[in-house]
Protein backbone atom coordinates (compact mmCIF):
# COMPACT_ATOMS: atom_id res chain seq x y z
CA UNK A 1 0.00 0.00 0.00
CA UNK A 2 1.41 3.35 -1.04
CA UNK A 3 1.71 6.18 1.44
CA UNK A 4 -0.70 8.40 -0.51
CA UNK A 5 -3.26 5.67 -1.28
CA UNK A 6 -6.76 5.89 0.21
CA UNK A 7 -7.57 3.48 2.99
CA UNK A 8 -10.69 1.32 2.80
CA UNK A 9 -12.20 -0.32 5.85
CA UNK A 10 -13.65 -3.11 3.71
CA UNK A 11 -10.31 -4.90 3.60
CA UNK A 12 -10.06 -4.56 7.36
CA UNK A 13 -13.48 -6.17 7.86
CA UNK A 14 -12.60 -9.04 5.53
CA UNK A 15 -9.36 -9.72 7.41
CA UNK A 16 -11.17 -9.56 10.75
CA UNK A 17 -13.67 -12.19 9.58
CA UNK A 18 -10.77 -14.34 8.48
CA UNK A 19 -8.49 -14.08 11.53
CA UNK A 20 -10.78 -13.18 14.47
CA UNK A 21 -9.99 -15.75 17.20
CA UNK A 22 -13.60 -16.02 18.38
CA UNK A 23 -15.03 -16.87 14.97
CA UNK A 24 -15.33 -20.48 13.87
CA UNK A 25 -13.21 -21.22 10.85
CA UNK A 26 -12.16 -24.24 8.83
CA UNK A 27 -8.68 -22.83 8.45
CA UNK A 28 -5.77 -24.98 9.57
CA UNK A 29 -3.80 -22.00 10.89
CA UNK A 30 -2.67 -22.39 14.49
CA UNK A 31 -4.55 -20.41 17.10
CA UNK A 32 -1.41 -18.59 18.29
CA UNK A 33 -0.59 -17.52 14.73
CA UNK A 34 -4.16 -16.30 14.20
CA UNK A 35 -3.95 -14.25 17.38
CA UNK A 36 -0.70 -12.64 16.26
CA UNK A 37 -2.06 -11.83 12.80
CA UNK A 38 -5.26 -10.41 14.26
CA UNK A 39 -3.24 -8.20 16.58
CA UNK A 40 -1.21 -6.88 13.63
CA UNK A 41 -4.39 -6.22 11.64
CA UNK A 42 -5.90 -4.18 14.47
CA UNK A 43 -2.65 -2.24 14.93
CA UNK A 44 -2.47 -1.46 11.22
CA UNK A 45 -6.12 -0.36 11.17
CA UNK A 46 -5.50 1.96 14.13
CA UNK A 47 -2.73 3.74 12.22
CA UNK A 48 -4.29 3.79 8.74
CA UNK A 49 -7.71 4.98 9.90
CA UNK A 50 -6.25 8.03 11.68
CA UNK A 51 -4.66 10.64 9.35
CA UNK A 52 -2.46 12.06 12.10
CA UNK A 53 -1.07 8.66 13.12
CA UNK A 54 -0.67 7.65 9.49
CA UNK A 55 1.29 10.82 8.73
CA UNK A 56 3.53 10.24 11.77
CA UNK A 57 4.13 6.66 10.68
CA UNK A 58 4.90 7.67 7.10
CA UNK A 59 7.31 10.41 8.17
CA UNK A 60 9.00 8.94 11.24
CA UNK A 61 7.97 5.30 11.37
CA UNK A 62 6.27 5.94 14.71
CA UNK A 63 3.07 4.43 16.04
CA UNK A 64 3.46 0.76 15.24
CA UNK A 65 2.56 -0.66 18.67
CA UNK A 66 4.20 2.44 20.16
CA UNK A 67 7.65 1.48 18.79
CA UNK A 68 9.23 2.82 15.65
CA UNK A 69 11.35 -0.30 15.15
CA UNK A 70 8.57 -2.91 14.85
CA UNK A 71 8.12 -4.15 11.32
CA UNK A 72 10.22 -3.70 8.22
CA UNK A 73 11.38 -0.25 7.18
CA UNK A 74 10.81 0.82 3.63
CA UNK A 75 12.87 3.34 1.75
CA UNK A 76 10.65 6.18 2.99
CA UNK A 77 10.96 5.10 6.63
CA UNK A 78 14.14 6.17 8.39
CA UNK A 79 16.10 3.61 10.32
CA UNK A 80 16.37 3.58 14.08
CA UNK A 81 18.08 6.58 15.65
CA UNK A 82 20.37 6.71 18.67
CA UNK A 83 17.41 7.24 21.03
CA UNK A 84 15.30 4.32 19.76
CA UNK A 85 15.06 0.92 21.37
CA UNK A 86 16.54 -0.93 18.38
CA UNK A 87 19.64 1.31 18.40
CA UNK A 88 20.30 0.65 22.09
CA UNK A 89 19.62 -3.07 21.86
CA UNK A 90 21.37 -3.64 18.53
CA UNK A 91 18.10 -4.77 16.94
CA UNK A 92 18.64 -8.36 18.09
CA UNK A 93 18.33 -8.01 21.86
CA UNK A 94 22.09 -7.61 22.26
CA UNK A 95 24.10 -4.67 23.50
CA UNK A 96 24.95 -2.06 20.90
CA UNK A 97 28.66 -1.88 20.04
CA UNK A 98 28.84 1.72 21.28
CA UNK A 99 26.41 2.25 24.21
CA UNK A 100 27.34 5.90 24.68
CA UNK A 101 23.71 6.95 24.26
CA UNK A 102 22.74 4.97 27.36
CA UNK A 103 24.91 7.08 29.69
CA UNK A 104 22.86 9.26 32.00
CA UNK A 105 24.80 9.44 35.27
CA UNK A 106 28.45 9.59 36.19
CA UNK A 107 28.30 5.89 37.14
CA UNK A 108 27.15 5.11 33.58
CA UNK A 109 30.06 7.11 32.18
CA UNK A 110 32.52 5.29 34.43
CA UNK A 111 31.21 1.92 33.25
CA UNK A 112 31.32 3.15 29.65
CA UNK A 113 34.96 4.26 29.91
CA UNK A 114 35.90 1.00 31.64
CA UNK A 115 34.15 -0.97 28.88
CA UNK A 116 35.92 1.06 26.20
CA UNK A 117 39.29 0.50 27.92
CA UNK A 118 38.68 -3.27 28.05
CA UNK A 119 37.67 -3.21 24.41
CA UNK A 120 40.82 -1.31 23.44
CA UNK A 121 43.01 -3.75 25.38
CA UNK A 122 41.30 -6.76 23.78
CA UNK A 123 39.89 -8.11 27.04
CA UNK A 124 36.29 -9.27 26.85
CA UNK A 125 35.89 -10.43 30.44
CA UNK A 126 33.97 -8.28 32.85
CA UNK A 127 36.33 -6.86 35.45
CA UNK A 128 34.70 -6.48 38.86
CA UNK A 129 34.66 -2.95 40.11
CA UNK A 130 37.25 -2.34 42.82
CA UNK A 131 36.28 -0.51 46.02
CA UNK A 132 36.57 3.26 45.70
CA UNK A 133 37.17 4.06 49.38
CA UNK A 134 36.89 0.84 51.42
CA UNK A 135 35.44 -2.65 51.30
CA UNK A 136 31.79 -3.22 52.11
CA UNK A 137 32.71 -5.24 55.21
CA UNK A 138 34.92 -2.41 56.48
CA UNK A 139 32.14 0.08 55.87
CA UNK A 140 29.67 -2.06 57.83
CA UNK A 141 32.13 -2.33 60.74
CA UNK A 142 32.62 1.45 60.66
CA UNK A 143 28.87 2.05 60.78
CA UNK A 144 28.55 -0.39 63.70
CA UNK A 145 31.33 1.40 65.61
CA UNK A 146 29.72 4.79 65.01
CA UNK A 147 26.36 3.46 66.18
CA UNK A 148 27.95 2.00 69.33
CA UNK A 149 29.77 5.27 70.08
CA UNK A 150 26.59 7.27 69.58
CA UNK A 151 24.55 4.98 71.83
CA UNK A 152 27.25 5.13 74.53
CA UNK A 153 27.29 8.93 74.39
CA UNK A 154 23.50 9.08 74.65
CA UNK A 155 23.55 6.68 77.61
CA UNK A 156 26.17 8.78 79.43
CA UNK A 157 24.24 11.95 78.75
CA UNK A 158 21.03 10.36 80.05
CA UNK A 159 22.81 9.29 83.23
CA UNK A 160 24.25 12.79 83.76
CA UNK A 161 20.85 14.35 83.20
CA UNK A 162 19.21 11.99 85.68
CA UNK A 163 21.87 12.68 88.31
CA UNK A 164 21.45 16.44 87.81
CA UNK A 165 17.70 16.16 88.37
CA UNK A 166 18.25 14.14 91.56
CA UNK A 167 20.78 16.70 92.85
CA UNK A 168 18.40 19.58 92.18
CA UNK A 169 15.60 17.76 93.97
CA UNK A 170 17.79 17.08 97.01
CA UNK A 171 18.89 20.72 97.05
CA UNK A 172 15.29 21.96 97.05
CA UNK A 173 14.31 19.52 99.79
CA UNK A 174 17.32 20.53 101.91
CA UNK A 175 16.55 24.23 101.49
CA UNK A 176 12.90 23.71 102.42
CA UNK A 177 13.89 21.65 105.48
CA UNK A 178 16.29 24.38 106.64
CA UNK A 179 13.64 27.07 106.23
CA UNK A 180 11.11 24.99 108.14
CA UNK A 181 13.60 24.30 110.92
CA UNK A 182 14.45 28.00 111.12
CA UNK A 183 10.80 28.98 111.41
CA UNK A 184 10.23 26.40 114.11
CA UNK A 185 13.23 27.67 116.06
CA UNK A 186 11.99 31.26 115.76
CA UNK A 187 8.57 30.28 117.06
CA UNK A 188 9.75 27.86 119.70
CA UNK A 189 9.46 30.41 122.55
CA UNK A 190 6.07 31.75 121.51
CA UNK A 191 3.12 30.12 123.23
CA UNK A 192 -0.04 31.79 122.03
CA UNK A 193 -1.39 32.62 118.64
CA UNK A 194 -1.31 36.33 119.39
CA UNK A 195 2.41 36.23 120.16
CA UNK A 196 3.16 34.42 116.91
CA UNK A 197 1.17 36.99 114.94
CA UNK A 198 2.99 39.87 116.63
CA UNK A 199 6.32 38.18 115.93
CA UNK A 200 5.41 37.77 112.27
CA UNK A 201 4.36 41.41 111.94
CA UNK A 202 7.56 42.67 113.57
CA UNK A 203 9.68 40.43 111.37
CA UNK A 204 7.90 41.64 108.24
CA UNK A 205 8.31 45.30 109.23
CA UNK A 206 12.01 44.72 109.90
CA UNK A 207 12.37 43.12 106.48
CA UNK A 208 10.59 46.07 104.82
CA UNK A 209 12.75 48.60 106.76
CA UNK A 210 9.87 50.09 108.76
CA UNK A 211 11.59 49.60 112.15
CA UNK A 212 14.28 51.75 113.64
CA UNK A 213 17.80 50.56 114.27
CA UNK A 214 17.21 49.85 117.96
CA UNK A 215 14.06 47.87 117.24
CA UNK A 216 15.88 45.82 114.61
CA UNK A 217 18.70 45.06 117.06
CA UNK A 218 16.15 44.09 119.72
CA UNK A 219 14.38 41.76 117.28
CA UNK A 220 17.70 40.24 116.25
CA UNK A 221 18.60 39.62 119.90
CA UNK A 222 15.27 37.94 120.53
CA UNK A 223 15.79 35.66 117.54
CA UNK A 224 19.28 34.78 118.72
CA UNK A 225 17.97 34.07 122.20
CA UNK A 226 15.40 31.65 120.82
CA UNK A 227 17.86 29.90 118.56
CA UNK A 228 20.85 29.75 120.95
CA UNK A 229 20.51 28.37 124.47
CA UNK A 230 21.14 30.77 127.33
CA UNK A 231 24.83 30.53 128.37
CA UNK A 232 25.64 29.33 131.84
CA UNK A 233 28.08 31.52 133.76
CA UNK A 234 29.95 29.99 136.67
CA UNK A 235 31.48 32.42 139.16
CA UNK A 236 33.73 31.50 142.10
CA UNK A 237 32.98 32.48 145.69
CA UNK A 238 36.02 34.76 145.85
CA UNK A 239 34.90 36.78 142.89
CA UNK A 240 31.37 37.01 144.33
CA UNK A 241 32.69 38.35 147.67
CA UNK A 242 34.70 41.06 145.93
CA UNK A 243 31.65 42.36 144.15
CA UNK A 244 30.12 45.39 145.99
Kinemage of the C-alpha trace (Angstrom):
@kinemage 1
@onewidth
@group {chain A} dominant
@subgroup {mainchain}
@vectorlist {calphas} color= white
{ca unk a 1} P 0.000 0.000 0.000
{ca unk a 2} L 1.413 3.350 -1.041
{ca unk a 3} L 1.709 6.175 1.439
{ca unk a 4} L -0.700 8.401 -0.515
{ca unk a 5} L -3.259 5.673 -1.278
{ca unk a 6} L -6.761 5.892 0.212
{ca unk a 7} L -7.571 3.484 2.991
{ca unk a 8} L -10.692 1.315 2.799
{ca unk a 9} L -12.195 -0.319 5.850
{ca unk a 10} L -13.646 -3.105 3.705
{ca unk a 11} L -10.312 -4.901 3.604
{ca unk a 12} L -10.061 -4.558 7.364
{ca unk a 13} L -13.476 -6.171 7.857
{ca unk a 14} L -12.597 -9.036 5.528
{ca unk a 15} L -9.360 -9.717 7.409
{ca unk a 16} L -11.175 -9.564 10.755
{ca unk a 17} L -13.668 -12.186 9.579
{ca unk a 18} L -10.772 -14.340 8.482
{ca unk a 19} L -8.491 -14.079 11.531
{ca unk a 20} L -10.776 -13.183 14.471
{ca unk a 21} L -9.990 -15.745 17.203
{ca unk a 22} L -13.603 -16.015 18.380
{ca unk a 23} L -15.033 -16.871 14.972
{ca unk a 24} L -15.327 -20.476 13.875
{ca unk a 25} L -13.210 -21.224 10.848
{ca unk a 26} L -12.164 -24.239 8.830
{ca unk a 27} L -8.676 -22.825 8.453
{ca unk a 28} L -5.766 -24.978 9.569
{ca unk a 29} L -3.799 -22.000 10.886
{ca unk a 30} L -2.671 -22.394 14.488
{ca unk a 31} L -4.549 -20.405 17.104
{ca unk a 32} L -1.406 -18.593 18.290
{ca unk a 33} L -0.591 -17.520 14.732
{ca unk a 34} L -4.160 -16.302 14.205
{ca unk a 35} L -3.951 -14.245 17.384
{ca unk a 36} L -0.698 -12.638 16.260
{ca unk a 37} L -2.063 -11.834 12.795
{ca unk a 38} L -5.264 -10.407 14.264
{ca unk a 39} L -3.240 -8.196 16.576
{ca unk a 40} L -1.207 -6.883 13.633
{ca unk a 41} L -4.388 -6.221 11.636
{ca unk a 42} L -5.899 -4.184 14.466
{ca unk a 43} L -2.650 -2.243 14.932
{ca unk a 44} L -2.471 -1.456 11.215
{ca unk a 45} L -6.123 -0.361 11.169
{ca unk a 46} L -5.498 1.961 14.130
{ca unk a 47} L -2.727 3.739 12.215
{ca unk a 48} L -4.288 3.791 8.743
{ca unk a 49} L -7.706 4.985 9.902
{ca unk a 50} L -6.245 8.031 11.675
{ca unk a 51} L -4.663 10.640 9.347
{ca unk a 52} L -2.458 12.059 12.105
{ca unk a 53} L -1.074 8.657 13.123
{ca unk a 54} L -0.666 7.651 9.494
{ca unk a 55} L 1.288 10.817 8.731
{ca unk a 56} L 3.526 10.241 11.766
{ca unk a 57} L 4.133 6.660 10.683
{ca unk a 58} L 4.902 7.667 7.098
{ca unk a 59} L 7.310 10.414 8.170
{ca unk a 60} L 9.005 8.937 11.237
{ca unk a 61} L 7.972 5.303 11.373
{ca unk a 62} L 6.265 5.936 14.708
{ca unk a 63} L 3.072 4.433 16.036
{ca unk a 64} L 3.460 0.755 15.236
{ca unk a 65} L 2.564 -0.657 18.673
{ca unk a 66} L 4.199 2.436 20.159
{ca unk a 67} L 7.646 1.481 18.792
{ca unk a 68} L 9.232 2.818 15.646
{ca unk a 69} L 11.347 -0.295 15.146
{ca unk a 70} L 8.570 -2.913 14.851
{ca unk a 71} L 8.120 -4.148 11.321
{ca unk a 72} L 10.219 -3.697 8.219
{ca unk a 73} L 11.382 -0.246 7.181
{ca unk a 74} L 10.812 0.818 3.625
{ca unk a 75} L 12.867 3.335 1.752
{ca unk a 76} L 10.647 6.176 2.990
{ca unk a 77} L 10.956 5.095 6.630
{ca unk a 78} L 14.143 6.166 8.386
{ca unk a 79} L 16.099 3.608 10.320
{ca unk a 80} L 16.374 3.577 14.084
{ca unk a 81} L 18.084 6.579 15.654
{ca unk a 82} L 20.374 6.714 18.673
{ca unk a 83} L 17.411 7.244 21.030
{ca unk a 84} L 15.298 4.320 19.759
{ca unk a 85} L 15.063 0.924 21.367
{ca unk a 86} L 16.542 -0.934 18.385
{ca unk a 87} L 19.636 1.305 18.401
{ca unk a 88} L 20.304 0.651 22.090
{ca unk a 89} L 19.623 -3.072 21.860
{ca unk a 90} L 21.366 -3.637 18.532
{ca unk a 91} L 18.097 -4.765 16.942
{ca unk a 92} L 18.635 -8.361 18.086
{ca unk a 93} L 18.330 -8.009 21.863
{ca unk a 94} L 22.091 -7.609 22.256
{ca unk a 95} L 24.096 -4.667 23.499
{ca unk a 96} L 24.950 -2.057 20.905
{ca unk a 97} L 28.659 -1.885 20.039
{ca unk a 98} L 28.841 1.718 21.284
{ca unk a 99} L 26.407 2.249 24.206
{ca unk a 100} L 27.340 5.900 24.682
{ca unk a 101} L 23.710 6.950 24.262
{ca unk a 102} L 22.743 4.970 27.359
{ca unk a 103} L 24.912 7.076 29.688
{ca unk a 104} L 22.856 9.264 31.996
{ca unk a 105} L 24.802 9.442 35.267
{ca unk a 106} L 28.454 9.589 36.188
{ca unk a 107} L 28.303 5.894 37.139
{ca unk a 108} L 27.154 5.107 33.584
{ca unk a 109} L 30.056 7.107 32.180
{ca unk a 110} L 32.521 5.290 34.432
{ca unk a 111} L 31.206 1.919 33.249
{ca unk a 112} L 31.319 3.153 29.654
{ca unk a 113} L 34.960 4.260 29.910
{ca unk a 114} L 35.896 0.995 31.641
{ca unk a 115} L 34.148 -0.967 28.884
{ca unk a 116} L 35.921 1.063 26.202
{ca unk a 117} L 39.289 0.502 27.924
{ca unk a 118} L 38.682 -3.272 28.054
{ca unk a 119} L 37.666 -3.205 24.407
{ca unk a 120} L 40.820 -1.308 23.443
{ca unk a 121} L 43.007 -3.752 25.376
{ca unk a 122} L 41.303 -6.756 23.776
{ca unk a 123} L 39.890 -8.107 27.036
{ca unk a 124} L 36.287 -9.265 26.845
{ca unk a 125} L 35.892 -10.427 30.437
{ca unk a 126} L 33.971 -8.276 32.850
{ca unk a 127} L 36.335 -6.859 35.446
{ca unk a 128} L 34.702 -6.482 38.859
{ca unk a 129} L 34.660 -2.947 40.109
{ca unk a 130} L 37.246 -2.338 42.821
{ca unk a 131} L 36.284 -0.507 46.022
{ca unk a 132} L 36.567 3.257 45.701
{ca unk a 133} L 37.175 4.057 49.380
{ca unk a 134} L 36.887 0.838 51.420
{ca unk a 135} L 35.443 -2.652 51.296
{ca unk a 136} L 31.792 -3.224 52.112
{ca unk a 137} L 32.714 -5.243 55.209
{ca unk a 138} L 34.918 -2.415 56.482
{ca unk a 139} L 32.143 0.084 55.867
{ca unk a 140} L 29.668 -2.058 57.826
{ca unk a 141} L 32.125 -2.327 60.738
{ca unk a 142} L 32.617 1.454 60.664
{ca unk a 143} L 28.870 2.049 60.780
{ca unk a 144} L 28.549 -0.393 63.704
{ca unk a 145} L 31.325 1.405 65.613
{ca unk a 146} L 29.721 4.789 65.009
{ca unk a 147} L 26.359 3.463 66.180
{ca unk a 148} L 27.954 2.003 69.328
{ca unk a 149} L 29.770 5.272 70.081
{ca unk a 150} L 26.589 7.266 69.582
{ca unk a 151} L 24.553 4.976 71.827
{ca unk a 152} L 27.250 5.128 74.529
{ca unk a 153} L 27.291 8.934 74.388
{ca unk a 154} L 23.503 9.075 74.645
{ca unk a 155} L 23.552 6.680 77.607
{ca unk a 156} L 26.167 8.779 79.434
{ca unk a 157} L 24.235 11.952 78.752
{ca unk a 158} L 21.035 10.360 80.050
{ca unk a 159} L 22.814 9.292 83.232
{ca unk a 160} L 24.250 12.786 83.760
{ca unk a 161} L 20.855 14.349 83.197
{ca unk a 162} L 19.211 11.990 85.680
{ca unk a 163} L 21.865 12.677 88.313
{ca unk a 164} L 21.453 16.437 87.809
{ca unk a 165} L 17.698 16.163 88.371
{ca unk a 166} L 18.250 14.138 91.557
{ca unk a 167} L 20.781 16.698 92.851
{ca unk a 168} L 18.405 19.579 92.185
{ca unk a 169} L 15.596 17.761 93.969
{ca unk a 170} L 17.786 17.083 97.010
{ca unk a 171} L 18.889 20.723 97.053
{ca unk a 172} L 15.293 21.964 97.046
{ca unk a 173} L 14.314 19.522 99.792
{ca unk a 174} L 17.320 20.533 101.914
{ca unk a 175} L 16.551 24.225 101.492
{ca unk a 176} L 12.900 23.706 102.420
{ca unk a 177} L 13.888 21.648 105.480
{ca unk a 178} L 16.288 24.381 106.642
{ca unk a 179} L 13.639 27.067 106.229
{ca unk a 180} L 11.113 24.992 108.139
{ca unk a 181} L 13.601 24.299 110.924
{ca unk a 182} L 14.454 27.998 111.116
{ca unk a 183} L 10.803 28.980 111.412
{ca unk a 184} L 10.226 26.396 114.109
{ca unk a 185} L 13.230 27.674 116.056
{ca unk a 186} L 11.992 31.256 115.758
{ca unk a 187} L 8.570 30.284 117.058
{ca unk a 188} L 9.749 27.857 119.704
{ca unk a 189} L 9.462 30.411 122.549
{ca unk a 190} L 6.066 31.750 121.510
{ca unk a 191} L 3.121 30.118 123.226
{ca unk a 192} L -0.038 31.790 122.032
{ca unk a 193} L -1.385 32.615 118.635
{ca unk a 194} L -1.315 36.326 119.386
{ca unk a 195} L 2.408 36.231 120.159
{ca unk a 196} L 3.164 34.421 116.907
{ca unk a 197} L 1.174 36.994 114.936
{ca unk a 198} L 2.995 39.874 116.626
{ca unk a 199} L 6.323 38.180 115.926
{ca unk a 200} L 5.414 37.767 112.269
{ca unk a 201} L 4.358 41.406 111.936
{ca unk a 202} L 7.555 42.672 113.572
{ca unk a 203} L 9.684 40.433 111.372
{ca unk a 204} L 7.898 41.642 108.243
{ca unk a 205} L 8.307 45.303 109.235
{ca unk a 206} L 12.006 44.717 109.895
{ca unk a 207} L 12.373 43.124 106.476
{ca unk a 208} L 10.587 46.066 104.823
{ca unk a 209} L 12.749 48.596 106.756
{ca unk a 210} L 9.872 50.093 108.761
{ca unk a 211} L 11.586 49.598 112.151
{ca unk a 212} L 14.281 51.754 113.644
{ca unk a 213} L 17.796 50.558 114.272
{ca unk a 214} L 17.208 49.850 117.956
{ca unk a 215} L 14.061 47.868 117.239
{ca unk a 216} L 15.885 45.823 114.613
{ca unk a 217} L 18.700 45.058 117.055
{ca unk a 218} L 16.151 44.087 119.723
{ca unk a 219} L 14.383 41.762 117.283
{ca unk a 220} L 17.697 40.245 116.253
{ca unk a 221} L 18.603 39.617 119.904
{ca unk a 222} L 15.267 37.942 120.527
{ca unk a 223} L 15.788 35.662 117.542
{ca unk a 224} L 19.281 34.776 118.722
{ca unk a 225} L 17.969 34.071 122.196
{ca unk a 226} L 15.399 31.652 120.816
{ca unk a 227} L 17.858 29.900 118.563
{ca unk a 228} L 20.849 29.748 120.945
{ca unk a 229} L 20.511 28.371 124.472
{ca unk a 230} L 21.144 30.769 127.329
{ca unk a 231} L 24.834 30.532 128.370
{ca unk a 232} L 25.636 29.330 131.841
{ca unk a 233} L 28.083 31.524 133.757
{ca unk a 234} L 29.951 29.994 136.673
{ca unk a 235} L 31.483 32.423 139.163
{ca unk a 236} L 33.726 31.499 142.100
{ca unk a 237} L 32.980 32.476 145.686
{ca unk a 238} L 36.016 34.756 145.847
{ca unk a 239} L 34.900 36.781 142.885
{ca unk a 240} L 31.372 37.008 144.328
{ca unk a 241} L 32.691 38.352 147.673
{ca unk a 242} L 34.699 41.060 145.930
{ca unk a 243} L 31.646 42.356 144.147
{ca unk a 244} L 30.123 45.385 145.987
